[in-house]
Amino acid sequence: MNWFIIISLFFIWNFQECHCCVKWRRSADYCECSDVTDIILPSFDTDRNDILISEKVGCVRNITCQDSYLTYGTTTFSTSEIVRPADSHKDSKAYLNSANLQTGVLTGSVDVYSLFGVTCENKKWYATKYPFGIHYYTNDSKQKFLYEGLDGKRSEIESIVW
């Protein structure tokens, strides 16, 4: 009888303190990165309701918004595997393009998560794809584009603007 009471009290205490397997999360459901909405910024003429964000297993997300010239990601060369061009301004960011800015062709709605090959590593969000290249600003404030040899290189994402 005493053992039954002791074991019962143990289980009651354990469930009250939430040290039970019911609260345990599968590792496939867990994402070590911050909430992806922390890096998503609306541009001046957009509404938060114009973007669709859905979570999938682990760190996989769907971030769909209307493509425009104002849809892009930002990173810095110091947090990227992309080598800083010699003519870039020392404080210049690299802008991940979601459309071809030189031809002006837009693609319609776009899932920027898939488009930029976003991954979560070491609690940070990274881009690994650059389908329309990147652009940056030179020391004399001219805009320049890079297209070749970028895919597969990781760049820590500062923000995604739409």
N, C-alpha and C positions, 0 to 999 in steps of 0.2 A: 504494500500500500504506500509506504514512504517513497519507494523508488518511482512509482507512478506519479506522485505529486511533484517530486523533484524534476522528473523529465518533462512533465506538463508545464511547470513553471519556466523551465529552460526554453521550450518551444514558444511559449507565449512571449517571453522577453525577446527572443530572437526575432520574431515577426514584428513586434512593436518597434524595434530598432532598425527594421528594414535590412537586416543581414540575411536575407533569404534568397533562394534561387529564383523566386518569382520576379524580382527586380533586376536580375542579372541580364545584361545585354549580350547578344551574340556579337562577336568581333566583326562580322560582316555588316552589322547595322551601325557601327560606330565610325565616326569621322573625327580625326584629331585636329582638323583645321577649324578655324573660326567660322561662324555663320557666313555663308557666301554673300549675304546681303550687306555685310559690313564693307565690302569692297565695291559694291555697285552704286554708282552715283547717277542721278538723272541729269540730263542737260537742261538748259534754261527753259525750254519750251515743251518738256514732256511731263507726263503724269505718272505717278508710281503704279497706277492701274494699267498702264500701257505695256507692262512687262509681265511675263508668265514665268514663275520660278517653281519648279517641282523637284522634290528630293527623291532619289532612287536609293538603291542599296549602297552602303558605305559612303564614300565621298562623291558619288556620281550625282550630277544635277542636270537639269534642263533649264536654261536661261534663255527664253525666247523673247525677242523684241523686234520691232520694226527696224529694218536696216535704214541707215541714213549716213550722211557724211559725219554726223555727230556720234556714231556708234564706233567705239574704239576701246582698246585697252592701253594702259600705261605701265611702263616699267622704267628702270634706270639701267644704264649700262653697267653700273657697279654691282647690280644684283642679277645680272644676266650672263649667260655664256656667250652671248653675241659680243664680239670684239668692238670696242668703241672706235668709230671711224676717226681718223686723225683730224678731220676738219670739223668735228662736232664741238659744239659749245660744251665747256667742262661741266655745266649743270644741266645739260640737255637731257630730256627724257626721250625714250624711244616710244613711239606710238604704234600700236598693233592695229593695222587697218582691217576693217570688216568689209570694205568695198574697194574697188580699184579707183583711187583718187585721181589718177592721171587720165583715165578714160571717162570717169563719171558714171559708170554703169553700177546701178544698185541691184541687189539680189532679192529684195522683198524681206519677208520675215526671216530671221536668222537665229539659230541656237548658238549663242556665242561660246557656251561651254564646249560644244563639239567643234565649232569653227576654230577656236584657238587651242584645242587639245588640252584643256585645263586638267591639271592633276593636283593632288594634295600630297606633299612630302614635307616631313619635318615641321608640321603644323603651319605650313605656308602654301598658298595657292600659286601654281606655276603655269605658264603657257608653254606649249611645246610645238604648236603649229602656227605658221604665218602665211596663210593662203594668198594674201594680197600684200605681203611684205610688211615692212615697217617704214616709218619716216621719222626724221629727226631734224633739228635745226643746227645750222653751222654757226661759226663764230660771227659771221656777218649777217645772221638772222635769215638765211635762205633755207628753204625747205628742200631736203634731199631724201631720196628713196633707196632702200635696199631690198632686193628680192631674192638673191641667190644664196644657197647654202645655209638657210636659217632653220628649216624644219628639223626637229629633234633637239634643238638647243633649248635649254630651260631658261625662262625669264620669270623672276618673281613678279607677280601682278600687284601693282599698287592700287589700281582701280580699273573698273570697267564702266565706261560712260555710254549712255544710249540716248 
